[in-house]
Amino acid sequence: MSAQRVELPLYSLFSSTPVYNIDNVLVFGLLRDPVVPDPSDDLYLVNPGETDRLDLIAAKACGTTRLWWAIARVNNVIDPEIPFDVRQQIRLPTRTRLAALGVLAV
C-alpha cells in the first residue's frame, strides 16, 4: 500500500483537510468542519448582484475571495450555486475567529 499526500486548490472546501491518495483512492484525513456557526458571527444583508456570488461577499467580509466556503459553511449552504435572496440576512464569520481557527492568515 502506498500513500501520497494530495494538494488541493486553495479555493477547495477541503483545502485545509489532509487528503491522501492511497492506492488510487482519495482518503480525507480530518472531516471536522473548521468553521461552524458561532454567536460571534456578524450578520450581513445580501446586496443585489451578490445573491449568487459568495466570493464577492467573502472579498468584502474576509478580504479574500478564497474563503467563500467558510461563509457557505456557517450558513449551512450545501450548493453554492443556489442564490441567496436579495436583502437576505446571512452569517459572516469574523476575521478574528477565522484567524484563531487557522483558516485566515493575518
Secondary structure as UniProt FT lines:
FT   STRAND          3..5
FT   TURN            10..11
FT   TURN            13..16
FT   STRAND          19..22
FT   TURN            23..24
FT   STRAND          25..28
FT   TURN            39..40
FT   STRAND          42..45
FT   TURN            48..49
FT   TURN            51..52
FT   HELIX           54..62
FT   HELIX           65..67
FT   HELIX           68..74
FT   TURN            75..76
FT   TURN            80..81
FT   TURN            86..87
FT   STRAND          89..92
FT   HELIX           95..100
FT   TURN            101..102
//
